[in-house]
Amino acid sequence: MIVIVDYGLGNLASVKNMLKKIGLDSMISKDRNEILDASLIILPGVGSFDHGVQNLHNYNLIEPLNTFALDYKKPVIGICLGMQLMCSSSEEGDMKGLSWFDTKVTKFSFSNSSIKIPHMGWTHLVSDDDIFSNSFGEKRFYFVHSYYVKYDLDTSLSTSDYGGITFSSAIKKNNLYGFQFHPEKSHKYGMTLLKKVLNQYI
């Protein structure tokens, strides 16, 4: 069973609906045992970094998430804020993230005031990884974010550009995936991507 982790933030229903469209059952839960029994978990999220970390603590989810990801080494997909929470820290706050990826999340900053923050809308990405290959010819996904993960050769699955800043739009390390964009809002592109990732495990 796929478990979408409920820590009080994120498009939980949208993620569940996308999974249903590709023929996969899932449940939304913050129950420790249901999370640990899952075959794969999705950590969604919309909001601020410290709010997300604090909610994980409030719901007593730090320990089961670490057990699932690091001890059981089962697959985890982080989406938007969920991806950023998998990192060590963020310029958005003072709290420590899950630290599954040893990187700090950075705020977009531009001297050109015409470049708006947040970065919002459809954006292309660059990747040679097979999970981004599709029959549509394009790699376009929907983004909404004011903070980003810097490109890293060892963990970046794809990069995107906003305002001249190249950032990691997807990251991967072993059983851990992170997507800065929203596959559940990215129509056929997101559906194809999720199918490819989930078919490796489900």
C-alpha positions as CSV (number, residue, x, y, z in Angstrom):
1,M,0.0,0.0,0.0
2,I,1.2,3.5,-0.8
3,V,0.8,5.9,2.1
4,I,0.6,9.7,1.6
5,V,1.9,11.2,4.8
6,D,-0.5,13.6,6.5
7,Y,1.4,16.1,8.6
8,G,-1.1,18.9,8.1
9,L,0.3,20.5,5.0
10,G,0.1,19.6,1.3
11,N,-2.2,18.6,-1.5
12,L,-3.1,15.3,-0.1
13,A,-6.3,14.7,-2.0
14,S,-4.7,15.8,-5.3
15,V,-1.9,13.3,-4.9
16,K,-4.3,10.5,-4.0
17,N,-6.5,11.4,-7.1
18,M,-3.5,11.3,-9.4
19,L,-2.5,7.8,-8.0
20,K,-6.1,6.7,-8.6
21,K,-5.9,7.8,-12.2
22,I,-2.9,5.7,-12.8
23,G,-4.6,2.7,-11.2
24,L,-2.9,2.6,-7.8
25,D,-4.6,2.5,-4.4
26,S,-3.3,4.7,-1.6
27,M,-4.2,5.9,1.8
28,I,-3.7,9.2,3.6
29,S,-2.3,8.6,7.1
30,K,-0.2,10.0,10.0
31,D,-0.4,6.7,11.9
32,R,3.1,5.3,12.7
33,N,2.2,1.7,12.0
34,E,0.5,2.4,8.8
35,I,3.5,4.4,7.6
36,L,6.0,1.6,8.6
37,D,3.8,-1.0,6.9
38,A,3.6,0.9,3.6
39,S,5.4,-0.3,0.5
40,L,6.2,3.3,-0.5
41,I,5.4,6.6,1.1
42,I,4.9,10.1,-0.4
43,L,5.8,13.2,1.6
44,P,3.9,16.0,0.0
45,G,3.8,19.6,1.2
46,V,2.9,23.2,0.6
47,G,4.0,25.9,3.0
48,S,7.0,27.0,5.0
49,F,10.0,24.9,6.1
50,D,9.8,25.4,9.8
51,H,6.1,24.9,9.9
52,G,6.6,21.6,8.1
53,V,9.3,20.4,10.4
54,Q,7.3,21.5,13.5
55,N,4.3,19.5,12.3
56,L,6.4,16.4,11.7
57,H,7.5,16.8,15.4
58,N,4.0,17.5,16.6
59,Y,2.6,14.4,14.9
60,N,5.6,12.3,16.2
61,L,6.5,11.4,12.6
62,I,10.3,12.0,12.6
63,E,11.1,8.6,14.1
64,P,8.9,6.5,11.8
65,L,10.0,8.4,8.7
66,N,13.7,7.9,9.6
67,T,13.0,4.2,10.3
68,F,11.2,3.8,7.0
69,A,13.7,5.6,4.8
70,L,17.0,4.9,6.5
71,D,16.6,1.6,8.3
72,Y,14.0,-0.2,6.2
73,K,15.3,1.5,3.1
74,K,11.9,1.6,1.5
75,P,11.1,4.1,-1.2
76,V,10.1,7.7,-0.4
77,I,8.9,10.4,-2.8
78,G,9.1,14.0,-1.5
79,I,7.1,16.6,-3.4
80,C,7.8,20.4,-3.2
81,L,8.0,21.2,0.5
82,G,8.2,17.5,1.1
83,M,11.4,17.4,-1.0
84,Q,12.9,20.4,0.9
85,L,12.1,18.7,4.3
86,M,14.3,15.8,3.2
87,C,17.3,18.3,3.2
88,S,19.4,19.3,6.1
89,S,18.1,22.9,6.6
90,S,16.6,25.9,4.8
91,E,17.2,29.7,4.6
92,E,13.4,29.9,5.2
93,G,13.8,28.9,8.9
94,D,16.0,27.8,11.7
95,M,14.9,24.2,12.3
96,K,16.7,21.1,11.2
97,G,15.3,19.1,8.4
98,L,15.3,15.3,8.0
99,S,18.8,15.5,6.6
100,W,18.4,12.6,4.2
101,F,20.1,14.9,1.7
102,D,23.1,16.8,2.9
103,T,22.2,20.1,1.4
104,K,20.7,23.4,2.4
105,V,17.6,24.9,0.7
106,T,18.3,28.4,-0.6
107,K,16.0,31.4,-1.3
108,F,15.6,32.8,-4.8
109,S,17.0,36.3,-4.9
110,F,17.2,38.6,-7.9
111,S,18.5,42.1,-8.5
112,N,16.0,42.4,-11.3
113,S,12.7,43.2,-9.7
114,S,10.8,42.1,-12.8
115,I,11.6,38.4,-11.9
116,K,8.8,37.5,-9.6
117,I,9.0,35.2,-6.5
118,P,7.6,32.6,-6.1
119,H,8.6,30.8,-9.3
120,M,5.2,29.7,-10.4
121,G,4.0,27.9,-13.5
122,W,5.1,25.5,-16.2
123,T,8.9,25.0,-16.6
124,H,11.0,22.7,-18.6
125,L,13.7,20.5,-17.0
126,V,16.9,19.0,-18.3
127,S,17.6,15.4,-17.6
128,D,19.0,12.3,-19.3
129,D,17.4,9.9,-16.8
130,D,15.0,7.4,-18.2
131,I,12.2,8.3,-15.7
132,F,11.7,11.6,-17.6
133,S,11.5,10.1,-21.0
134,N,8.0,10.1,-22.5
135,S,6.1,10.1,-25.8
136,F,5.2,13.8,-25.5
137,G,8.7,15.1,-26.5
138,E,8.7,17.7,-23.8
139,K,9.6,17.6,-20.1
140,R,7.3,20.2,-18.6
141,F,6.2,20.3,-15.0
142,Y,4.3,22.7,-12.8
143,F,6.2,24.6,-10.1
144,V,5.3,26.8,-7.1
145,H,8.2,27.6,-4.9
146,S,10.3,30.5,-3.5
147,Y,13.2,28.3,-2.3
148,Y,15.3,25.8,-4.2
149,V,18.0,23.1,-3.9
150,K,21.3,23.9,-5.6
151,Y,22.5,21.6,-8.3
152,D,24.6,18.7,-7.1
153,L,26.3,16.2,-9.4
154,D,25.7,13.3,-7.1
155,T,22.0,13.7,-6.3
156,S,20.4,15.8,-9.1
157,L,18.2,13.8,-11.4
158,S,17.2,17.0,-13.3
159,T,17.8,20.7,-13.4
160,S,15.6,23.6,-14.3
161,D,16.3,27.3,-14.7
162,Y,14.5,30.3,-13.2
163,G,15.8,33.9,-13.6
164,G,19.3,32.6,-14.6
165,I,19.5,30.3,-11.5
166,T,20.0,26.6,-12.3
167,F,18.6,24.5,-9.6
168,S,17.8,20.8,-8.9
169,S,14.2,20.2,-10.0
170,A,14.5,16.5,-9.0
171,I,16.9,14.7,-6.7
172,K,17.6,11.1,-5.9
173,K,19.7,9.1,-3.5
174,N,19.3,5.3,-3.2
175,N,15.6,4.8,-2.3
176,L,14.8,8.5,-1.9
177,Y,13.3,10.7,-4.6
178,G,12.5,14.4,-4.4
179,F,10.6,16.5,-6.9
180,Q,10.5,20.3,-6.5
181,F,7.6,20.5,-9.0
182,H,4.1,19.1,-8.4
183,P,3.7,15.9,-10.5
184,E,0.0,15.8,-9.3
185,K,-0.6,19.1,-11.0
186,S,1.5,18.4,-14.1
187,H,-1.2,16.5,-16.1
188,K,0.1,13.9,-18.5
189,Y,3.8,14.7,-17.7
190,G,3.3,14.1,-14.0
191,M,1.2,11.0,-14.6
192,T,3.8,9.4,-16.8
193,L,6.6,10.3,-14.3
194,L,4.8,8.8,-11.3
195,K,4.0,5.7,-13.3
196,K,7.7,5.2,-14.1
197,V,8.9,5.8,-10.6
198,L,6.2,3.7,-8.9
199,N,6.5,0.8,-11.3
200,Q,10.0,0.2,-10.0
201,Y,8.6,-0.6,-6.5
202,I,4.9,-1.4,-6.7
